[in-house]
C-alpha cells in the first residue's frame, strides 16, 4: 500500500492505481479490512486526481461496501465524504448533495473528529451558496490541521479556491496559493501545480 501512496505523491497515478488495487485485493484475501479500506480510499484518490471520476466513484463504492461488511463505521464517513467531493468535481450535483447529507448525518451521530472534518469538506464541496461553501471548507481546513493532516487541509484550500474563482478572485487566489505552498512543502508537486493552474487572472 505504501508503494502505491508514494507513487501518488510522485504524480505517477497509473502505477499508484495498480499498486493500490493489488494491495486492496491482497488485504481483503487475508482479512485485513482496515488495510483494504485504506488501499481503496487512496486508489480512489489516485483515480480522481487523474480525472477518472467514474472509476473513483466505483472504488469508493467498494470501500463503502467493505465498511458495511467489516463494521468500519467511522471509516465509512470518510468514504461517503470523499464520494461527495468526487461527485461534485464530476458535475453530479444532486448525487454529491445526497452523499454529503449522509456523511453529515453519520458524522453527527458518531462524533468522530476525522468524520466531522471530512463531512465539513463534503458540505463545502457541494453547497450551492458560495458563502456557505467557503465557511464549511474553512472550518474543514482548520479541523484537518488540528488533526495533523496538512494535505487534507491543503485540499480544502484547493476546493475553496476553485469554488471562489468567479465570485471572489482575491480570496480564491489566497486559498490556491496556500494550497500550492502546503503541497510543495510535502513534495506533492502535482497538487501544487493543479492549484496554481487555477489562479485567477
C-alpha positions as CSV (number, residue, x, y, z in Angstrom):
1,X,0.0,0.0,0.0
2,X,2.8,2.4,0.9
3,X,4.4,2.0,-2.5
4,X,1.1,3.0,-4.1
5,X,0.8,6.0,-1.9
6,X,4.3,7.1,-2.8
7,X,3.6,6.8,-6.5
8,X,0.5,9.0,-5.9
9,X,2.8,11.5,-4.1
10,X,5.1,11.5,-7.2
11,X,2.1,12.0,-9.5
12,X,2.5,8.6,-11.1
13,X,-1.2,7.8,-11.0
14,X,-1.1,4.7,-13.3
15,X,1.4,2.9,-11.2
16,X,-0.2,4.2,-8.0
17,X,-3.6,2.7,-9.1
18,X,-2.0,-0.6,-10.0
19,X,-0.2,-0.9,-6.7
20,X,-3.1,0.1,-4.5
21,X,-5.5,-2.2,-6.4
22,X,-3.2,-5.1,-5.7
23,X,-2.8,-4.1,-2.1
24,X,-6.6,-3.9,-1.6
25,X,-7.2,-7.3,-3.2
26,X,-4.5,-8.9,-1.1
27,X,-5.7,-7.3,2.1
28,X,-9.2,-8.5,1.5
29,X,-7.9,-12.0,0.9
30,X,-6.1,-12.2,4.2
31,X,-8.9,-10.4,6.2
32,X,-7.2,-7.1,6.8
33,X,-10.2,-4.9,6.4
34,X,-8.6,-1.7,7.6
35,X,-5.7,-2.0,5.2
36,X,-8.1,-2.9,2.4
37,X,-10.2,0.2,3.1
38,X,-7.1,2.5,3.1
39,X,-5.9,1.0,-0.2
40,X,-9.3,1.5,-1.8
41,X,-9.5,5.0,-0.4
42,X,-6.1,6.0,-1.8
43,X,-6.9,4.2,-5.1
44,X,-9.9,6.4,-5.5
45,X,-7.8,9.5,-4.7
46,X,-5.3,8.5,-7.5
47,X,-8.1,7.9,-10.0
48,X,-9.8,11.2,-9.1
49,X,-6.5,13.0,-9.5
50,X,-6.0,11.8,-13.0
51,X,-9.6,12.7,-13.9
52,X,-11.2,9.3,-13.7
53,X,-14.2,10.3,-11.6
54,X,-16.4,7.4,-12.6
55,X,-13.7,4.8,-11.7
56,X,-13.0,6.7,-8.4
57,X,-16.7,6.5,-7.5
58,X,-16.6,2.8,-8.2
59,X,-13.7,2.2,-5.8
60,X,-15.3,4.4,-3.2
61,X,-18.5,2.3,-3.5
62,X,-16.3,-0.8,-3.0
63,X,-14.8,0.9,0.1
64,X,-18.3,1.6,1.5
65,X,-19.4,-2.0,0.9
66,X,-16.3,-3.2,2.7
67,X,-17.1,-0.8,5.6
68,X,-20.6,-2.3,5.9
69,X,-19.3,-5.9,5.8
70,X,-16.5,-5.3,8.3
71,X,-18.3,-2.9,10.6
72,X,-15.9,0.0,9.8
73,X,-18.5,2.7,10.7
74,X,-16.0,5.5,11.3
75,X,-14.2,4.9,8.0
76,X,-17.5,5.0,6.2
77,X,-17.9,8.7,6.9
78,X,-14.6,9.4,5.2
79,X,-15.6,7.3,2.2
80,X,-19.0,8.9,1.8
81,X,-17.5,12.4,2.2
82,X,-14.8,11.6,-0.4
83,X,-17.6,10.3,-2.7
84,X,-19.5,13.6,-2.3
85,X,-16.4,15.6,-3.2
86,X,-15.6,13.4,-6.2
87,X,-19.2,13.6,-7.5
88,X,-19.2,17.4,-7.1
89,X,-15.9,17.6,-9.1
90,X,-17.6,15.4,-11.7
91,X,-20.5,17.8,-12.0
92,X,-23.1,15.4,-10.5
93,X,-24.5,17.9,-8.1
94,X,-27.6,16.0,-6.9
95,X,-25.8,12.8,-6.1
96,X,-23.0,14.8,-4.4
97,X,-25.5,16.6,-2.2
98,X,-27.1,13.3,-1.2
99,X,-23.7,11.8,-0.3
100,X,-22.8,15.0,1.7
101,X,-26.1,14.8,3.6
102,X,-25.5,11.2,4.5
103,X,-21.9,11.9,5.6
104,X,-23.2,14.8,7.8
105,X,-25.8,12.6,9.5
106,X,-23.3,9.9,10.2
107,X,-20.7,12.3,11.5
108,X,-23.2,14.0,13.8
109,X,-24.2,10.6,15.2
110,X,-20.6,9.3,15.7
111,X,-18.9,12.5,16.9
112,X,-15.7,11.3,15.4
113,X,-13.2,14.1,14.7
114,X,-12.0,12.8,11.4
115,X,-15.5,12.1,10.2
116,X,-16.5,15.7,11.2
117,X,-13.7,17.2,9.2
118,X,-14.5,15.0,6.2
119,X,-18.2,15.8,6.4
120,X,-17.5,19.5,6.6
121,X,-15.3,19.2,3.5
122,X,-18.1,17.4,1.7
123,X,-20.6,20.1,2.7
124,X,-18.3,22.8,1.4
125,X,-17.7,21.0,-1.9
126,X,-21.5,20.6,-2.6
127,X,-23.0,23.8,-1.1
128,X,-24.7,25.9,-3.8
129,X,-24.2,29.2,-1.8
130,X,-20.6,30.4,-2.1
131,X,-20.6,31.9,1.4
132,X,-21.8,28.6,2.9
133,X,-19.3,26.6,0.8
134,X,-16.4,28.9,1.9
135,X,-17.3,28.8,5.5
136,X,-17.6,25.0,5.6
137,X,-14.3,24.5,3.8
138,X,-12.5,27.0,6.1
139,X,-13.8,25.0,9.1
140,X,-12.8,21.7,7.5
141,X,-9.3,23.1,6.8
142,X,-8.9,24.0,10.5
143,X,-10.2,20.6,11.6
144,X,-7.8,18.8,9.3
145,X,-4.9,21.0,10.6
146,X,-5.9,20.2,14.2
147,X,-5.8,16.5,13.4
148,X,-2.3,16.8,11.9
149,X,-3.3,16.2,8.3
150,X,-1.9,19.1,6.3
151,X,-2.5,17.6,2.9
152,X,-6.2,17.2,3.6
153,X,-6.2,20.9,4.8
154,X,-4.5,21.8,1.5
155,X,-7.2,20.0,-0.4
156,X,-9.8,22.2,1.3
157,X,-7.9,25.3,0.3
158,X,-7.8,24.0,-3.3
159,X,-11.5,23.3,-3.3
160,X,-12.3,26.7,-1.7
161,X,-10.1,28.5,-4.3
162,X,-11.7,26.5,-7.1
163,X,-15.2,27.4,-5.9
164,X,-14.5,31.1,-5.3
165,X,-12.7,31.8,-8.6
166,X,-15.6,33.7,-10.1
167,X,-17.3,35.2,-7.1
168,X,-14.2,36.3,-5.1
169,X,-11.0,36.2,-7.1
170,X,-8.9,37.7,-4.2
171,X,-9.9,35.0,-1.7
172,X,-9.6,32.4,-4.4
173,X,-6.0,33.4,-5.1
174,X,-5.1,33.3,-1.4
175,X,-6.6,29.9,-0.9
176,X,-5.0,28.4,-4.1
177,X,-1.6,29.9,-3.3
178,X,-1.8,28.5,0.3
179,X,-2.8,25.1,-1.1
180,X,0.1,25.1,-3.5
181,X,2.6,26.1,-0.8
182,X,1.4,23.4,1.5
183,X,1.5,20.7,-1.2
184,X,5.0,21.8,-2.2
185,X,6.2,21.6,1.4
186,X,5.3,17.9,1.5
187,X,6.6,17.1,-2.0
188,X,3.2,16.7,-3.6
189,X,4.0,18.7,-6.7
190,X,1.1,17.6,-8.8
191,X,-1.4,19.1,-6.3
192,X,0.6,22.3,-6.2
193,X,0.5,22.5,-10.0
194,X,-3.2,21.9,-10.0
195,X,-3.8,24.7,-7.6
196,X,-1.5,27.2,-9.4
197,X,-3.2,26.4,-12.8
198,X,-6.5,27.7,-11.3
199,X,-5.1,31.0,-10.1
200,X,-7.5,33.8,-11.3
201,X,-6.0,36.4,-13.6
